[in-house]
Amino acid sequence: MSQSHNDPGYHGGEDDVKQLHSMGYAQELSRRMGGFQNFAISFSIICILAGGITAFPAAFSAAGGASIGYGWPLACLFALVVSISLGQIASAYPTAGGIYHWASMLGGKGWGWAAAWFNLAGLLFVVSSVNFGVFLLFRDLFLAGVLGMDVTSWTSAGMLDTGWWIQTIFITIITALQAIINHRGIRLTTILTDFSGYLIFVGSVVLTIALLVYAPSIDFSRLFTFTNYTGDAGGGVWPTVQSSIFIAFTLGLLQGVYTITGFDASGHTSEETRNAAVEVPKGMYRSVWWSFLFGYVMVCAFVLAMPSTEEAAKTGWGSFNYVMASSPMPDILRKILYIVIVVSNFLCALSGLTSCSRMLYAFSRDGGVPFFSASLRKVSPVHRTPVNAIWWAAGLSIVATLYADAFFVLATGCAVFLYISYVMAIAAGLRVEGKTWTKKGPFDLGGLSKPIALFAVIGCLILIAVGVQPPNEKVGYLILGMIVVGVILWYLIEKRRFQGPPIGDAIAKKQAEIAAREKALGAAE
């Protein structure tokens, strides 16, 4: 007898479960999410009120208004094409492993293993960078802007000073709260991410209207005027003065790259989504599309509302604060918007932790994490969540913020690592499509598949190249280090130890184990 979707014990439709079984996995997680919930988790992790604000100076202090007017649509176009291409793969393989599983099935277990580590690093950096941003926004917008507090002691000048300890304790507390929410079950998490989706829509619209209504004047030419603000003219956001405005413009793409990422969260929650083969790809590309549209109008409003673009650029990383502080909007409205922005960023990191923990769980159930896989794959029989993966992901994300100058490195790193993993999955699909990959899901691009995939690969490579330019060369060093260490580990140890996702006869052999796991979890409810 099938269970109703309203039944507290419901864990997925028969077709979803059969498809999961056919890939060699048990239905261990609670399949409660519908199409909107799947969209909302990616829309929440993109969160234009997060990256659109905190990374705004990276664009404006590069090539001025043109980095917004031209740069945001260009970066979002690349992201949209990537999301569509990944959506086709997700439709064929709707599992929590997401990028890892897709790259493994299309490129082999070694390719998937490498993609997994880049994807995991990117997702960890998403949680770290957004929670770091929550701290900065809470300090500057809420404490200083709403409560009028002196936040001098909250500003870190180096490791282990008072500001560093306040920052670390704050980030630890909010990350732990996000982990507790995730631990308690996908139902509570989706309630909050659904709320986050509406909050982002409403918050961005109100913020945009308020800035435009109270703007001293509206000059649309600002959005298409190239001004080189690299160096001191842009407050040192990009310390080195670029002689080429084209180079400055490409650096400004970082805002869109950092903001429009993490949409593979829809894929990582595949095993918690009903009708996943259909809803997951829609969740991915729709979250990117709506983030592009609402985000574009919002960031354009930031530029149009500036009393002076030169003065705004000089404030460097404080350019958004300059826009808000100089706006004559009612003070109560400004304070409400500050609170909305801080809450939206907290929920963005919550979604990031959900995505990261599901990826870590899925990678571990295939034995991907040496020594810890058995622990990290465990699912709570009460909450049907990967509890150990949640807490390990939370802990590692906190560790990543301990470096005092972490934000820009983390923000850039999360985008670059994720796009590396994205391009690995897409390139693998492009290579084997029509050869070993012939069975697609309901979301099939048909004859457009290969051209879109090729464009996505080119777009990813451009965005990755932008992300490692000075002063972000540390990200490039991290990538190089991961590649060197990864190659050594793979050929010395992992090539023999790691089996990858089950395929062929291994799937048939796992059916008894699958039945036992589902029975054990069902009996414990």
C-alpha positions, -999 to +999 in steps of 0.1 A: +000+000+000+015+034-010+017+062+015+001+096+011+025+126+006+009+140+038+018+110+058+046+118+083+063+086+073+063+093+036+097+089+020+092+091-017+072+080-047+076+045-061+092+057-093+118+078-075+127+050-052+129+025-081+152+048-100+174+052-069+176+015-064+185+011-101+216+032-094+225+010-064+214+032-035+188+029-007+162+055+000+177+066+034+168+103+033+133+116+037+118+125+003+095+154+013+106+182-010+084+193-040+094+213-070+093+247-053+113+235-023+140+222-047+141+255-064+141+274-032+172+257-018+192+267-048+177+302-049+185+305-013+221+294-016+226+318-046+210+346-025+214+378-044+211+396-010+244+378-001+269+378-030+251+406-048+259+428-018+291+415-003+308+410-037+294+442-052+327+462-045+346+435-065+327+445-096+322+483-090+359+489-080+370+471-112+355+488-142+329+510-125+292+509-136+300+489-167+310+460-145+274+460-134+255+470-165+274+446-188+293+423-164+264+410-143+244+398-174+275+382-189+285+363-158+248+352-153+246+341-190+275+317-184+260+305-152+226+299-168+241+278-196+261+258-170+229+252-150+210+240-181+238+216-191+241+202-156+203+200-154+203+175-183+229+153-165+210+156-132+178+144-149+196+112-159+213+107-125+192+122-097+213+114-067+226+133-037+261+129-050+254+155-076+286+166-094+306+137-079+282+110-092+276+127-125+314+131-132+320+095-121+293+080-144+304+100-174+341+103-169+351+073-148+357+069-110+390+088-111+375+118-128+345+116-104+369+113-073+387+145-084+355+164-091+342+153-057+370+170-038+368+202-058+330+202-053+333+195-016+359+222-011+337+247-030+306+238-009+326+241+024+339+275+012+303+286+004+293+280+040+325+296+053+323+327+031+286+334+036+289+330+074+319+352+074+297+376+054+269+372+080+294+383+107+305+414+087+269+424+078+257+418+114+285+439+127+283+468+101+246+468+093+228+456+124+251+465+153+264+498+138+236+506+115+205+496+135+217+497+171+243+525+166+270+506+185+307+513+182+320+481+165+357+490+166+365+461+189+346+437+165+372+444+138+401+420+136+435+433+128+452+399+130+451+364+144+441+360+180+433+397+187+399+406+203+382+412+170+394+378+158+380+360+188+346+378+185+345+369+149+353+333+155+329+328+184+301+345+164+307+323+133+309+292+155+275+300+171+256+307+139+272+277+121+262+254+150+226+268+148+225+260+111+238+225+119+211+219+145+184+230+121+198+206+094+201+178+120+164+181+129+152+171+095+146+183+059+111+194+068+123+222+091+151+231+067+127+234+038+103+256+058+131+280+064+145+278+028+110+284+014+107+314+037+142+325+025+130+323-011+101+347-004+123+369+018+149+373-010+122+382-036+105+407-013+137+421+002+154+427-031+123+444-046+118+467-016+155+475-015+156+483-052+125+505-051+136+523-020+170+532-034+156+543-067+127+564-052+151+582-029+180+585-054+192+621-059+190+616-096+189+587-121+216+586-147+214+553-167+246+560-186+265+551-154+256+515-160+274+514-193+304+537-186+338+520-182+359+536-155+391+520-143+388+520-105+416+494-099+442+505-073+436+534-049+407+549-070+386+518-060+397+517-024+422+490-030+397+463-037+419+454-066+453+466-053+472+465-086+463+492-111+454+476-144+465+494-176+438+477-196+401+484-190+393+451-205+413+433-178+396+455-151+362+445-166+371+408-165+381+411-128+347+426-122+330+394-134+339+380-100+307+394-084+285+374-107+307+343-105+306+344-067+269+351-065+254+328-091+269+296-079+259+267-056+228+259-078+239+223-077+222+222-043+191+211-062+211+181-073+224+173-039+188+172-026+176+149-054+170+120-030+148+143-009+128+156-039+097+140-053+098+135-091+134+144-089+143+136-126+119+164-136+121+189-107+158+190-101+169+204-135+140+229-133+152+239-098+187+245-111+180+267-141+150+285-127+170+295-096+197+310-118+172+327-141+153+345-113+185+354-095+198+370-126+167+390-132+160+403-097+197+406-090+204+427-121+178+453-113+190+454-077+227+458-084+219+484-110+199+503-084+231+504-062+249+523-089+220+546-098+215+556-062+250+567-056+254+605-049+289+602-064+304+572-082+339+584-075+333+588-038+316+554-037+345+537-054+370+553-029+352+535-001+364+502-015+347+473+003+324+498+020+307+509-013+273+493-005+274+507+030+281+541+014+250+537-008+228+528+021+241+555+045+238+583+019+203+574+009+176+597+024+152+568+027+133+567+061+156+554+089+131+528+100+130+514+064+168+513+062+170+494+095+143+469+084+163+463+052+195+457+072+177+430+092+163+414+061+198+413+045+214+397+076+186+371+080+188+362+042+225+357+045+221+334+075+195+313+056+218+313+025+245+296+046+219+272+060+211+261+025+248+258+018+253+235+047+224+213+036+240+209+001+275+203+015+264+177+040+244+157+013+274+157-010+297+145+018+272+118+028+268+106-008+306+106-014+311+087+018+285+059+011+307+051-019+338+050+004+352+083-009+365+097+024+394+075+037+389+063+073+357+083+079+333+071+053+315+046+075+308+074+100+299+101+075+274+080+057+253+073+088+217+085+086+196+093+117+166+069+118+146+095+136+152+126+114+164+108+082+193+132+078+230+125+075+238+138+109+276+131+111+281+146+076+262+177+088+283+183+119+316+175+101+308+199+073+298+226+099+331+221+118+353+222+087+336+253+075+344+271+108+380+260+106+382+276+071+373+310+086+401+311+112+425+329+087+420+365+096+418+378+060+396+349+050+366+365+033+379+373-002+399+341-004+369+321+007+345+340-016+367+335-046+377+300-037+341+288-034+332+300-068+364+287-085+363+253-069+326+248-077+330+259-113+360+235-117+338+207-105+310+218-128+332+219-159+345+184-151+310+170-151+299+189-182+331+181-202+328+144-193+292+144-206+303+162-238+330+136-245+308+105-240+273+118-252+260+095-279+287+069-271+286+055-236+260+080-224+228+073-244+201+071-218+190+105-207+163+117-183+131+136-190+151+169-193+167+163-226+183+191-246+183+170-278+204+185-306+212+216-285+230+195-259+265+195-273+266+232-283+252+242-249+278+219-232+306+234-252+296+269-245+293+260-208+328+245-207+342+277-223+322+299-199+335+279-169+371+281-180+368+319-184+352+323-150+379+301-134+406+322-150+391+354-136+390+339-101+427+332-098+439+367-109+458+388-084+451+395-056+434+360-057+465+341-066+462+323-033+432+305-048+454+295-077+480+281-053+453+261-035+441+246-068+476+237-079+482+221-045+450+201-047+460+189-081+495+178-071+483+161-039+453+146-056+474+130-084+499+116-059+471+102-036+452+087-066+480+068-081+495+057-048+464+048-028+429+057-040+430+042-075+431+007-059+410+015-027+382+037-041+355+018-060+333+047-070+295+045-076+281+010-081+277+000-117+268-032-136+267-063-115+276-043-084+241-028-084+224-062-085+246-074-057+236-044-035+199-050-037+198-071-005+219-045+013+195-018+001+165-036+014+181-042+047+190-005+051+156+007+043+140-019+066+163-009+095+155+028+090+118+021+087+117-001+118+134+027+138+108+054+130 
